[in-house]
Amino acid sequence: MNNETTPFDTVDYLKTPEDMANYLDACLEEDSGGGLLVRAALNEIARLSVPLA
């Protein structure tokens, strides 16, 4: 059995500043308290070339 997967990058789905804010809000809600999820979200948002202003 050959399981093929396709690459997934969250950044591909963050098109607007509102998308970024909603994503960060969701990560803040779901983070277990260690900040790992929030740091990952901030890193992904920082990779975007979309201006935030």
C-alpha positions in Angstrom: 0.0 0.0 0.0 1.5 3.3 -1.1 0.3 6.4 0.8 1.0 9.5 -1.2 0.8 12.8 0.6 0.9 16.4 -0.7 2.7 19.2 1.0 0.7 21.5 3.2 1.7 25.1 4.1 -0.6 27.2 6.3 0.8 30.3 4.7 -0.9 29.4 1.4 -4.3 30.0 3.1 -3.5 33.3 4.9 -4.4 35.8 2.2 -5.5 38.9 4.2 -4.6 40.6 7.4 -8.0 39.3 8.8 -7.0 35.7 7.9 -3.8 36.2 9.8 -5.5 37.7 12.9 -8.1 34.9 12.9 -5.4 32.3 12.6 -3.4 33.8 15.5 -6.6 34.1 17.6 -7.3 30.4 17.0 -3.7 29.5 18.0 -3.9 31.6 21.1 -7.1 29.7 22.1 -5.7 26.3 21.4 -2.2 26.7 22.8 -1.6 24.5 25.8 0.2 27.2 27.7 3.8 26.6 26.6 3.5 29.0 23.7 4.7 26.6 21.1 1.6 26.9 18.9 1.6 30.7 19.2 5.3 30.9 18.2 4.7 28.7 15.2 1.8 30.8 14.1 3.8 34.0 14.5 6.6 32.4 12.5 4.2 31.5 9.7 2.7 34.9 9.6 6.2 36.5 9.5 7.0 34.4 6.4 4.3 36.1 4.4 5.1 38.9 2.0 1.6 40.4 2.5 1.9 43.8 4.2 0.0 43.9 7.5 -1.1 47.5 7.4 
